[in-house]
Amino acid sequence: MVVTEIPINLRPVGEDDLEMLRRFVTEPGLIGLDWNGFQDAQGVAKRYADDGFLGEADGRLIVEAAGRTAGFVSYTEGVYAGRGRFWEIGIALLPDSRGRGIGWRAQAMLCDYLFAHSPAQRIQAGTHAENLAEQRSLVKAGFQLEGIIRSCEFRDGAWRDGHLYSRLRSDPSPL
Ligand SMILES: CC(C)(COP(=O)(O)OP(=O)(O)OC[C@H]1O[C@@H](n2cnc3c(N)ncnc32)[C@H](O)[C@@H]1OP(=O)(O)O)[C@@H](O)C(=O)NCCC(=O)NCCS
């Protein structure tokens, strides 16, 4: 079967995206296993007014697929030692945009974007044992599994392990 690739684009958050972003902090389950309980829905508009979700240390970009909003990707700065910063990325697609080859390509595009516009050497991403879609997406986006971080997150009533992945600047882009 020939599957036509859906054209994907990353772009800054706009005013029209705020309602979608609010859904992810007010609808239990929409974000998948990363649901941590309700968050202040007004935080979305406040952050947009502050810097349009394009901060120096963290930000978000909207994922568009075939011209339609599919969800968002995020990036947050971190440091292990000294002054060498890395990025940690995340993603949440709307349910009807999942399983169509959008997630892995959006994350690969975000890595290419971050490597082009910052000197970071390392981009990492964490996911859960149950999240097979994200595990597979990260590998397709050029990430390697580094290991299991034991009992690192409290979610849904229990401490749970995390799966830590990374892509280095020197790793090939799959795009
Ligand atoms: C996780 C997520 C980003 C993956 O993106 P996606 O667009 O759904 O996944 P893709 O279509 O790019 O698929 C990538 C790979 O994962 C596989 N996959 C997709 N959904 C799957 C599922 N439910 N179970 C197992 N494998 C799955 C695909 O088959 C593909 O692998 P293949 O090419 O070897 O067949 C997306 O589903 C999502 O936003 N989920 C909710 C939020 C979330 O979990 N975010 C990550 C938090 S750590």
The ligand as a Gaussian input file, in Angstrom:
#p B3LYP/6-31G(d) Opt

LIG

0 1
 C        2.789000       9.859000      21.014000
 C        2.482000      10.615000      19.717000
 C        3.249000      11.914000      19.669000
 C        2.950000       9.739000      18.547000
 O        2.697000      10.417000      17.340000
 P        1.813000       9.712000      16.204000
 O        1.643000      10.668000      15.099000
 O        0.568000       9.183000      16.837000
 O        2.724000       8.496000      15.790000
 P        3.226000       8.177000      14.280000
 O        2.016000       8.052000      13.395000
 O        4.258000       9.183000      13.887000
 O        3.834000       6.748000      14.434000
 C        5.195000       6.528000      14.732000
 C        5.392000       5.060000      14.955000
 O        4.651000       4.640000      16.119000
 C        3.759000       3.586000      15.779000
 N        2.541000       3.803000      16.528000
 C        1.670000       4.835000      16.380000
 N        0.658000       4.689000      17.255000
 C        0.898000       3.539000      17.939000
 C        0.208000       2.865000      18.988000
 N       -0.922000       3.359000      19.501000
 N        0.753000       1.716000      19.462000
 C        1.910000       1.219000      18.975000
 N        2.624000       1.835000      17.976000
 C        2.105000       2.986000      17.473000
 C        3.516000       3.735000      14.291000
 O        3.099000       2.515000      13.723000
 C        4.881000       4.200000      13.808000
 O        5.796000       3.118000      13.723000
 P        6.061000       2.333000      12.341000
 O        6.349000       3.361000      11.294000
 O        7.193000       1.446000      12.678000
 O        4.796000       1.586000      12.014000
 C        0.947000      10.909000      19.582000
 O        0.255000       9.688000      19.486000
 C        0.395000      11.724000      20.738000
 O        0.424000      12.946000      20.705000
 N       -0.131000      11.031000      21.770000
 C       -0.717000      11.695000      22.956000
 C        0.283000      12.526000      23.746000
 C        1.543000      11.782000      24.072000
 O        1.532000      10.602000      24.438000
 N        2.666000      12.508000      23.968000
 C        3.969000      11.979000      24.320000
 C        4.173000      12.060000      25.798000
 S        5.653000      11.283000      26.351000

